[in-house]
Amino acid sequence: MNRESPETHARQDGLPVPRRYWSAAGIWLALTMAVLDSSIANVALPTIASELGASAAASVWVINAYQLTITILLLPLAAMGDKIGYKCIYIPGLVIFTAGSVACALSGTLSLLIAARVVQGVGAACIMSMNAALVRATYPAKMLGRGMGYNALVLSMSAAAGPTLAAIILSVATWPWLFMINLPIGIAAVLVGRRSLPEPEGHGGRFDWLAAILAGAMMGLTVFGAEMFAHEAEWLGTGMIAAGIVSGVLLVRHEWGDARPLFPVDLLKIRIFSMSIGTSTVSFAAQMLAYVTLPFLFQSVLGRSAFETGLLMTPWPIAIGVIAPIAGRLADKVRAGLIGGIGLGIFAFGLLMLSQLGAQPDVFDIAWRMAVCGLGFGLFQSPNNRTIVSSAPVSRSGAAGGMLATARLLGQTSGAVAVAVAFHLAGVGASPSLLFAAAVAAAIAAGLSLLRLTSPKTNYRPESAHPLAG
């Protein structure tokens, strides 16, 4: 059996209090930068396309290049972090992301901007793959849920602020300044992170480059193939998805029996881990079904302006920000299966109510439904993330964090593709039906979450083990 060293177990005690606060601040700065950049780029895409003289279809690659790079690199970087230490991936990732942001701002053509977004994507993958592992190393085990809750708070507030910040910047400056705001944040995150984040403690084993290539092919081909399928390139998309599945099969066969597989088959054998990953994937699919559908519902069906749509979307992330720290504290005391099941049930109710909006709803009718969705999703997210990370051995925290981010990405991609296919077949009039489908998906996720209560509370126990709540 794979034993963990006393030093590895010591990391469960977290960092001393002053250093813990600084480490958390560094993690929050990086999260803020990555989330702001993503939401700002989405909002500003029409402006960027217009000023660079690019078509709408070509400009979408500003988003696709970034997302695809992250998708390909998440699992390999998570494995590398377990090998050489999380800080050794995270800090260079911050530097790469910040440099990529400056390159984006200096890009004078669409091709250069897309290339710079690939660089940004490399940095973002470093940050995202290590984030959960660093939170686990920063907080003591009894406060892990609280740490996850604070992360969810920062993430939701950054997502809520992104569109407004983009509008403010574009009203007084040109689009390159949307990327230049990352420079001071990135420098601050690097300085704080270098001084305060936990020191590198990798297992030092061999890195499997063949597994990394197969994992990148599996994720990249599957996700991008799904996107192509949704955008009317059915045969090409289907072929890419098939190639991605074949890569995944080859990857599992290649790594079967490996003590530290890059694709964490060992962790997926842990029942509470695999059930939590499944719950996360389905719940994020439901969230993205709604998130992509709602702007079309508000503008094209209900006749709201773009500005009104932005305001109407805001209650959701604000509600997540309010409830996430509370849910994180609860997760340190109450089983995540129960909290998550209740939260996803509330989420499903909110989505169902959104699907039943009449032809002339007032602002309050929409706002309270959006807030209910955010409240339910926020109640689920922090406890579920805590369970995913804490149910893995400490030495596999990077792999657990990488799988957490991968589940989120796969769920979001599935939801976005479903909306694109539905709009292609039935137009934006399908919006209420898509919200109903999202409610059904959230209800299924709630059932999956409650099923975790049938698992033993202490699930993973290495030979010198500590109890891990499920």
Steps between C-alpha positions, in 0.01 A plus 500: 500500500613854427616654827508871574787658687464673838587824322204449267265452793643806671365713219151431631571739786510788254716808536556715810224759534674817367650312206167326434331836451766618257492171311122521470531860379741389227262226389210748494697747289575230243137387496379857459733556206404178320124541548495870415700435185261231380180697559647828369622336176155349438325834546752695290518255208276704262704815569830318443373347175385839372822684582721225353285470188426133566184303434288379789578137414877562496494705819348209693848346489605762756285297742552154349882518497503584871250232602653228281849562640370467855309184409806326354738590783291458818569133577868493392576809711314353799722190477812714462401696811480179704848412370693826554279694745196720445679831547745408222209490254288777650753785516630452142135479395435842651800643316392342170142622539612854580744506208227363273269778615755765402548324165121510446497874566783557250345283226419696187342220302256221572766233436736653757217535751404134459864396547521712815179339629667160461781625725241624747332159485825328599525726804133455588536120481793520746289707738180296471668159528678595823237715668315234701822325602645828630183572696531157660865566588418848636211418736495235774273204427230622741477832308520368144132562431539858618792550262298360209214730595721808494627395156143468375422846640795657315409314181135606504573863584758519221251347255236752607740795469645397161230630264462828691876555510524429127227755427675764714840443337359505146314824576824685581777303322573258215475121522874433568447646848267209574810280506742751653304502827645152557853644525480651852285210627741244353809670647334517843396133480855392410660703781253378763506141373879469498521605864197324646383195302595156636848388397533233226459140618473272198534123490788532252393202293512451124279717280320301233518707181302248294217519754515880484466496120211252514325700773536822302365329189211347696387830650581728207344284229190420704427856611587669171320228306187570701533871423541427127198269505290775658609749232373297205819307424336172600726255318822670604375536857393136518839386369685710757283371784563141387876567487482650849322191634760271338777711660326462837479122465868480407586725795316283753655182359846658509465615862299214648678381813725808524535622859469866392314506167476832318132431433402424861354151462618429855291787637195407292504162677422691822121497503444835668749665261346360182145579617602858584664541158182372334286735706726793407490420127119477487447810714734713288322376188174624653660831593640558151171400335342787692789747474517479119122492456401789727655791303315382189178462699530849648598679178347304212183368667421751776636806315742625767803710407859378534547728802185369667612143428829562677317631807252211496784247494665656807284354785625149421876553570422736788289230669784250450740746661273545802434131564834342398699588817207381716481175302876457537477526879211254504703257290757473779225362728221352284532242222527650151252250359223651712595866454555448129173313456305780668686767303447330166133447584468876557693558176261272309202689646645836392562372147147359482359838603711673233362263238148608600550876453210655315516727197521821707688429826607798708853545635415356842348185345829434322737616776367277778514195276859579404590547867345163590712332231816663634408414859451132414811469285714680757375270775616201296830619354732552799409175684530298179843647419612427855395137468676453166829635634489346850398150385831462313834420666690818580778407257234487223351843572619634166329217311181554703505873427564437131206258487280755679579761235455243223155400627397865504630551147330188362171594662512856368591381151214247500252769603622752243494241220145395592384863474674549165341184356154595632524853358614358166198264487229714660628859534500718812137411557634181658633703797226405752535132406878521549452650846262215582768255380750678726259455793477127425881474484530683833246262656703202374813658651312542829420129497863413431608722788258335743621155390837592651339461841506124438882511490699461822584835656866402512576386150871513425733374771866443418694292748596793719175667418296784618120495485361676196144621500276420205 
